[in-house]
Protein backbone atom coordinates (compact mmCIF):
# COMPACT_ATOMS: atom_id res chain seq x y z
CA UNK A 1 0.00 0.00 0.00
CA UNK A 2 1.91 3.03 -1.31
CA UNK A 3 0.05 5.62 0.76
CA UNK A 4 0.48 3.73 4.05
CA UNK A 5 3.12 6.17 5.46
CA UNK A 6 0.79 9.10 4.80
CA UNK A 7 -2.15 7.32 6.42
CA UNK A 8 -0.08 6.37 9.48
CA UNK A 9 1.14 9.98 9.76
CA UNK A 10 -2.45 11.24 9.76
CA UNK A 11 -3.48 8.66 12.37
CA UNK A 12 -0.62 9.72 14.65
CA UNK A 13 -1.48 13.38 14.11
CA UNK A 14 -5.15 12.87 15.04
CA UNK A 15 -4.09 10.85 18.09
CA UNK A 16 -1.73 13.64 19.22
CA UNK A 17 -4.46 16.24 18.74
CA UNK A 18 -6.87 14.20 20.86
CA UNK A 19 -4.26 13.79 23.60
CA UNK A 20 -3.48 17.51 23.62
CA UNK A 21 -7.14 18.50 23.76
CA UNK A 22 -7.78 16.00 26.56
CA UNK A 23 -5.03 17.65 28.62
CA UNK A 24 -6.60 21.06 28.02
CA UNK A 25 -10.04 19.72 28.99
CA UNK A 26 -8.52 18.23 32.15
CA UNK A 27 -7.22 21.66 33.14
CA UNK A 28 -10.63 23.26 32.62
CA UNK A 29 -12.18 20.53 34.75
CA UNK A 30 -9.65 21.17 37.53
CA UNK A 31 -10.34 24.89 37.48
CA UNK A 32 -14.06 24.20 37.91
CA UNK A 33 -13.60 21.72 40.75
CA UNK A 34 -10.66 23.27 42.62
CA UNK A 35 -12.16 26.57 43.68
CA UNK A 36 -9.71 28.47 45.83
CA UNK A 37 -11.12 29.97 49.03
CA UNK A 38 -9.53 33.14 50.28
CA UNK A 39 -10.10 34.76 53.65
CA UNK A 40 -9.44 38.34 54.67
CA UNK A 41 -8.20 39.33 58.12
CA UNK A 42 -7.63 42.98 59.03
CA UNK A 43 -7.56 43.92 55.36
CA UNK A 44 -5.01 41.24 54.46
CA UNK A 45 -5.75 38.19 52.31
CA UNK A 46 -4.89 34.89 53.95
CA UNK A 47 -4.32 31.69 52.00
CA UNK A 48 -4.18 28.36 53.78
CA UNK A 49 -1.58 25.74 52.92
CA UNK A 50 -4.29 23.62 51.33
CA UNK A 51 -5.49 26.47 49.12
CA UNK A 52 -1.91 27.34 48.15
CA UNK A 53 -1.40 23.74 47.06
CA UNK A 54 -4.47 24.07 44.83
CA UNK A 55 -3.07 27.24 43.26
CA UNK A 56 0.30 25.58 42.66
CA UNK A 57 -1.38 22.59 41.05
CA UNK A 58 -3.45 24.83 38.77
CA UNK A 59 -0.40 26.86 37.70
CA UNK A 60 1.57 23.71 36.84
CA UNK A 61 -1.41 22.24 35.00
CA UNK A 62 -2.01 25.53 33.18
CA UNK A 63 1.54 25.53 31.83
CA UNK A 64 1.24 21.94 30.63
CA UNK A 65 -2.22 22.39 29.10
CA UNK A 66 -1.11 25.63 27.43
CA UNK A 67 1.65 23.75 25.65
CA UNK A 68 -0.83 21.01 24.80
CA UNK A 69 -3.17 23.54 23.21
CA UNK A 70 -0.30 25.03 21.20
CA UNK A 71 0.56 21.55 19.97
CA UNK A 72 -3.05 20.80 19.04
CA UNK A 73 -3.40 24.08 17.14
CA UNK A 74 -0.14 23.37 15.30
CA UNK A 75 -1.36 19.92 14.25
CA UNK A 76 -4.74 21.30 13.18
CA UNK A 77 -3.03 23.93 11.05
CA UNK A 78 -0.94 21.21 9.42
CA UNK A 79 -4.04 19.17 8.57
CA UNK A 80 -5.77 22.27 7.21
CA UNK A 81 -2.81 23.56 5.20
CA UNK A 82 -1.37 20.47 3.48
CA UNK A 83 -2.51 18.02 0.83
CA UNK A 84 -1.42 14.52 1.85
CA UNK A 85 -0.91 13.17 -1.69
CA UNK A 86 1.35 15.96 -2.95
CA UNK A 87 2.82 17.29 0.31
CA UNK A 88 1.92 20.72 -1.03
CA UNK A 89 -0.43 23.35 0.34
CA UNK A 90 -4.14 22.61 0.16
CA UNK A 91 -6.45 24.55 -2.15
CA UNK A 92 -7.82 26.66 0.68
CA UNK A 93 -4.39 27.55 2.03
CA UNK A 94 -2.66 28.36 -1.28
CA UNK A 95 -5.55 30.64 -2.24
CA UNK A 96 -5.21 32.30 1.17
CA UNK A 97 -1.49 32.91 0.49
CA UNK A 98 -2.20 34.31 -2.97
CA UNK A 99 -4.82 36.66 -1.55
CA UNK A 100 -2.40 37.90 1.12
CA UNK A 101 0.27 38.47 -1.54
CA UNK A 102 -2.23 40.34 -3.70
CA UNK A 103 -3.14 42.68 -0.83
CA UNK A 104 0.56 43.25 -0.16
CA UNK A 105 1.22 44.00 -3.83
CA UNK A 106 -1.63 46.50 -4.00
CA UNK A 107 -0.57 48.22 -0.80
CA UNK A 108 3.19 48.37 -1.31
CA UNK A 109 3.30 48.44 -5.13
CA UNK A 110 5.12 45.10 -5.39
CA UNK A 111 4.38 42.37 -7.91
CA UNK A 112 4.19 38.61 -8.23
CA UNK A 113 3.18 35.90 -10.66
CA UNK A 114 0.97 32.86 -10.26
CA UNK A 115 1.48 29.69 -12.30
CA UNK A 116 -1.46 27.34 -12.78
CA UNK A 117 -1.00 23.77 -14.05
CA UNK A 118 -3.52 21.18 -15.19
CA UNK A 119 -2.83 17.57 -16.13
CA UNK A 120 -3.74 17.02 -19.77
CA UNK A 121 -6.44 14.43 -20.58
CA UNK A 122 -5.17 10.87 -20.86
CA UNK A 123 -5.91 8.51 -23.74
CA UNK A 124 -9.33 6.92 -24.20
CA UNK A 125 -8.11 3.72 -22.56
CA UNK A 126 -7.25 5.63 -19.37
CA UNK A 127 -10.37 7.73 -18.92
CA UNK A 128 -11.33 5.66 -15.87
CA UNK A 129 -7.90 5.45 -14.26
CA UNK A 130 -7.95 3.97 -10.75
CA UNK A 131 -7.22 6.06 -7.67
CA UNK A 132 -3.86 4.46 -6.95
CA UNK A 133 -2.52 5.23 -10.42
CA UNK A 134 -3.97 8.74 -10.34
CA UNK A 135 -2.37 9.47 -6.98
CA UNK A 136 0.95 8.24 -8.34
CA UNK A 137 0.74 10.53 -11.38
CA UNK A 138 -0.37 13.50 -9.28
CA UNK A 139 2.48 12.80 -6.87
CA UNK A 140 5.01 12.73 -9.72
CA UNK A 141 3.73 16.04 -11.07
CA UNK A 142 3.93 17.55 -7.58
CA UNK A 143 7.48 16.22 -7.16
CA UNK A 144 8.54 18.00 -10.36
CA UNK A 145 6.96 21.24 -9.17
CA UNK A 146 8.66 21.06 -5.78
CA UNK A 147 12.00 20.25 -7.43
CA UNK A 148 12.15 23.35 -9.63
CA UNK A 149 10.58 26.08 -7.51
CA UNK A 150 12.55 28.39 -5.23
CA UNK A 151 12.35 28.41 -1.45
CA UNK A 152 10.38 31.66 -1.67
CA UNK A 153 7.73 30.12 -3.94
CA UNK A 154 4.60 28.45 -2.55
CA UNK A 155 3.07 25.43 -4.35
CA UNK A 156 -0.43 24.10 -3.82
CA UNK A 157 -2.89 21.55 -5.15
CA UNK A 158 -6.15 23.21 -6.16
CA UNK A 159 -8.17 20.20 -7.38
CA UNK A 160 -7.69 16.56 -8.38
CA UNK A 161 -5.59 17.44 -11.45
CA UNK A 162 -4.66 21.10 -10.98
CA UNK A 163 -1.86 22.91 -9.16
CA UNK A 164 -0.86 26.47 -8.41
CA UNK A 165 2.49 28.10 -7.65
CA UNK A 166 2.79 31.55 -6.06
CA UNK A 167 6.01 33.27 -7.18
CA UNK A 168 6.67 36.50 -5.22
CA UNK A 169 8.67 39.29 -6.86
CA UNK A 170 8.63 37.42 -10.17
CA UNK A 171 7.69 38.79 -13.59
CA UNK A 172 5.86 36.90 -16.32
CA UNK A 173 9.04 36.01 -18.21
CA UNK A 174 10.68 34.44 -15.18
CA UNK A 175 7.54 32.54 -14.21
CA UNK A 176 7.12 31.30 -17.79
CA UNK A 177 10.66 29.90 -17.79
CA UNK A 178 9.95 28.09 -14.51
CA UNK A 179 6.61 26.76 -15.78
CA UNK A 180 8.20 25.40 -18.96
CA UNK A 181 10.93 23.62 -16.99
CA UNK A 182 8.31 21.91 -14.86
CA UNK A 183 6.18 21.06 -17.89
CA UNK A 184 9.14 19.50 -19.71
CA UNK A 185 10.14 17.50 -16.63
CA UNK A 186 6.66 16.00 -16.30
CA UNK A 187 6.45 15.09 -20.01
CA UNK A 188 7.44 11.41 -20.07
CA UNK A 189 6.09 7.87 -19.77
CA UNK A 190 5.00 6.43 -16.43
CA UNK A 191 4.43 2.83 -15.34
CA UNK A 192 0.86 2.28 -14.14
CA UNK A 193 -0.99 -0.83 -13.05
CA UNK A 194 -2.62 -0.89 -16.52
CA UNK A 195 0.62 -0.33 -18.43
CA UNK A 196 2.79 2.60 -19.49
CA UNK A 197 1.28 5.98 -20.31
CA UNK A 198 2.54 9.42 -21.14
CA UNK A 199 1.62 12.32 -18.87
CA UNK A 200 1.78 15.99 -19.87
CA UNK A 201 0.64 19.23 -18.28
CA UNK A 202 -0.68 22.48 -19.64
CA UNK A 203 -0.64 25.73 -17.75
CA UNK A 204 -0.62 29.49 -17.66
CA UNK A 205 1.06 32.42 -15.94
CA UNK A 206 -0.86 35.34 -14.42
CA UNK A 207 0.88 38.64 -13.66
CA UNK A 208 -0.39 40.57 -10.64
CA UNK A 209 0.10 43.77 -12.68
CA UNK A 210 -2.52 42.67 -15.21
CA UNK A 211 -5.19 45.44 -15.21
CA UNK A 212 -7.90 42.81 -14.70
CA UNK A 213 -6.26 41.56 -11.49
CA UNK A 214 -7.80 43.99 -9.00
CA UNK A 215 -8.84 41.32 -6.52
CA UNK A 216 -8.95 37.53 -6.15
CA UNK A 217 -12.03 37.25 -8.34
CA UNK A 218 -10.20 39.07 -11.13
CA UNK A 219 -7.07 36.96 -10.72
CA UNK A 220 -9.04 33.70 -10.87
CA UNK A 221 -11.03 34.96 -13.87
CA UNK A 222 -7.83 35.72 -15.79
CA UNK A 223 -6.36 32.37 -14.77
CA UNK A 224 -9.41 30.40 -15.92
CA UNK A 225 -9.37 32.21 -19.25
CA UNK A 226 -5.71 31.45 -19.86
CA UNK A 227 -6.11 27.80 -18.85
CA UNK A 228 -8.97 27.52 -21.33
CA UNK A 229 -6.67 28.98 -24.00
CA UNK A 230 -4.01 26.41 -23.14
CA UNK A 231 -6.51 23.55 -23.38
CA UNK A 232 -7.85 24.79 -26.72
CA UNK A 233 -4.39 25.52 -28.14
CA UNK A 234 -2.62 22.21 -27.65
CA UNK A 235 -1.85 19.86 -24.78
CA UNK A 236 1.53 20.32 -23.13
CA UNK A 237 1.47 24.13 -23.50
CA UNK A 238 2.11 27.10 -21.21
CA UNK A 239 0.21 30.33 -21.93
CA UNK A 240 1.67 33.58 -20.53
N, C-alpha and C positions, 0 to 999 in steps of 0.2 A: 504494500500500500504506500504509494509515493508521498501522499500528503500526511502520513502518520506523524512525522515530527511537528508539523503545524498544528494538527489536532491536539497532540499531547501538550504543546505549548499553551494552547487556548484553555485546555482543561486545568492546567496548573495555574494559569492566570485567574480564571474564575474562582478556583479554590482559594487562592491568596486574597482575592477581593472579599470573599465570604468571611475568611478568618479576620481580616482587618476590620470589616464592618461589625463583626461579632464583638471584637474588643471595644470598639466605640460604643456599641449598644450596652456593653457591660458597664462602662463608665457612667453612662446616663442612668442606668439602673441604680448604681451605687450612690449617685448624687441624690436620687429621689428617696432612697432608703436611709442614707446616713445623714440625716439632718443634724447640723451642729447647733447645740444649745449654748448660748452665751448668757452670762449673768453680769449685772452691773452693780458694783459696790462703791459708794461714795464717788460716783462719776467715772469710775474706772471699770473697764471690761475685764472680767475674769474668765479664763478658759481652764476647765479641768483637764487633768492628764488624759482622761478618756476621750474628751472632745478634741484635744490636740492630736491624739493618735488618729482620729477620724480625718482631721484636716490633712495630716501627713499622708495618709493612705490615698485621699482624693487627689492630692498634688502629684503623687507618684503615678497614680492611674491616669491622671489627665495627660501627663507627659507621654506615657506609653500609648494611650488611645489617640493622642494628637498625631503621633508618628504613624499610627495605624491608618488614620484617616488620610494622611498625606500619601501613603502607599496605595490605598484604595483608589484615590482620585487619579494617581499616576497610572495605575493599571487601566482604569476606565477610559482615560484619555488615549491610552495606547490602543485599546479595542476600538474606540471611536475613530481614531485617526488613520489606522493602517488597514490595507487590504491583505488578507492572509495569503492569497495565491501569488501575488506579485511582490509582496514586501515593499509596496509603494503606498503613498497616501491614498486614503479613500476618496470617493467622489466628493462627499460633503466637505472634507478637510481641504482638498486641493482647491476647490472653488472658494473656500473661505480665505485661503492664502492669496489667491489671485485677486479677490475683492479688496483685501488689505493693501496689496501692492498697487492696485488701481487708485485707491484713495490717496496713498502716499505719492504716487506719480502726479495726481491732479493738484495736490497741496504743495508739493515741493518742486514741481516742474521737472521730474525725473522721467525715465521711460523704461519700458520693458517689452519683451515679446513673449507670446504664448504659442507653443507648438501643440497641435492636436494630431493624433494618429488614429487610424482605424484599420483593422485587419481587413484585407481585401477578401471578397467572397472566394470560397474554395470551389473545387470542381463539383460537377453534379453528383459524383459518387460519394462526396463528403458533405453533402448538405445536412445530414443528420449525424454529425460527428458526436461521439460519446463524450461525457463530461471529463473523463480522465485525459483523453487526447486533447480536448480543448484547453484544459488547465495547463497541460504541458506546453502547448503552443503559446498560450498567453504568457506563461512563465518565461519562455525563451525570448519573446518580444520584450518583456519587462527587463530581462537581464541585459539585453542589448541597450535599452534606454539608460539603465543605471550605469552601464560601462562607459558610455560616451559623455554623459552630462558632467558639468562641473559641480564642485561642492556647494556652490551658491545657488544652483538650480534645484527646483522642487518638482519631482515627478509624481503623478497620480494616475489611478485607474478610474475612469469616469463611467464605464459600463462594461458589459461582458467583453466587447472587442475594441474598446476605445481607450485612449490614454491622453494625458495632457502633461506638458512640461512648462513650468513657469521659469523664465530666464530673465532675471533682473539685470538692468543696465545693459541690455543687449538689443542691437538693432536688427532689422529684418534680414539683412545680408548674413550676419553672424548666425542667427537662428536657423536660417535656411541651410547653411553649411552643416550645422549640427544635425538638423533633421535628415538631410541626405545621407550623412554618415550612418545614422541609425537605420534608415530605410535600406541602405545597401547591405548592412550587416545582417538584417533579418532575412533578406532575399536569398533563400537557399532551400534545400530539401530537408525534410525532417522525417524521422522514423516514428510511425504511429502504429497502433495495434492493428489497423486495417491496411498497413503498407506505407510506402513513402509518399510524401506529398510536398509540394512547394508552398511556402508561405511568403506573402508579400504584404506590405503596408502602404497605404496612401496617407497623405496628411496635408496640413496647411500651417502657415505662420501668420499670426495676427500681431500687428504693431499697436502698442498702446497709444501712439500718436495719430492713429487713423481717426479722421474727423467723426466717424460714426461711433467710435468707442468713447462714449460719454459716461457710461455706467456699465454694470455687469450685463444688463439686458442687451445693450449695444454690442458689447464684446462677444457675447454668445451668438448674437444674430450674425455678426460678421464671420465668426468661426463656422457656423452652420452653412453659410453661403459658400465659403471657400471649400469646405469639405465636400459639398455637393458638386462643386466644380471639379474637384479632384476625382470623384467617383465617375463623373460623366466624361472626363478627359481620357483617362486611361488608368488601369490599376498600376500600383507601384509608382506613384507620382506625388511630388510635393508642390503645392501651390502657395506662392508667397504674395 
